[in-house]
């Protein structure tokens, strides 16, 4: 990834990223793994997952 002469702060501003640390993490992942490193791999709850009901609260 090249910054084309821009500072990290300028890139973050242009992309409307408020957390400069997050930009640095994404850049490191891109350097190590390419575009695949930017795929969101966080687990999401299943749509049909049943959540426990808090009994006795109304």
C-alpha positions in Angstrom: 0.0 0.0 0.0 1.4 3.4 -1.0 0.4 6.6 0.6 1.2 8.6 -2.6 3.1 11.2 -0.6 0.3 11.6 2.0 0.9 11.3 5.7 -1.2 8.7 7.6 -3.1 11.6 9.2 -4.0 13.0 5.8 -5.1 9.5 4.6 -7.2 9.0 7.7 -8.8 12.4 7.2 -9.5 11.7 3.5 -11.2 8.4 4.4 -13.0 9.9 7.4 -11.3 7.5 9.8 -11.2 9.2 13.2 -8.9 6.5 14.8 -5.4 6.8 13.4 -4.4 3.6 15.2 -7.1 1.7 13.3 -5.7 2.9 10.0 -2.2 1.7 11.1 -3.7 -1.7 11.9 -5.4 -1.9 8.5 -2.3 -0.9 6.7 -0.2 -3.6 8.5 -2.8 -6.3 7.7 -2.8 -5.2 4.1 1.0 -5.4 3.9 1.0 -8.8 5.4 -2.0 -10.5 3.8 -3.1 -8.2 0.9 -6.8 -7.5 0.3 -7.8 -10.7 2.1 -6.3 -9.3 5.3 -9.0 -6.6 5.3 -11.9 -9.0 5.4 -13.9 -8.7 8.6 -13.6 -12.0 10.4 -15.5 -11.1 13.6 -18.1 -13.6 14.6 -21.7 -12.5 14.3 -24.6 -14.1 16.2 -26.8 -16.4 14.1 -30.0 -14.8 13.0 -32.0 -17.6 14.5 -30.2 -17.7 17.8 -32.5 -17.7 20.8 -31.5 -15.3 23.5 -32.3 -16.1 27.1 -35.3 -14.3 28.6 -34.7 -12.5 31.9 -37.5 -13.9 34.0 -39.3 -11.7 36.5 -38.4 -8.4 34.9 -41.1 -6.2 33.3 
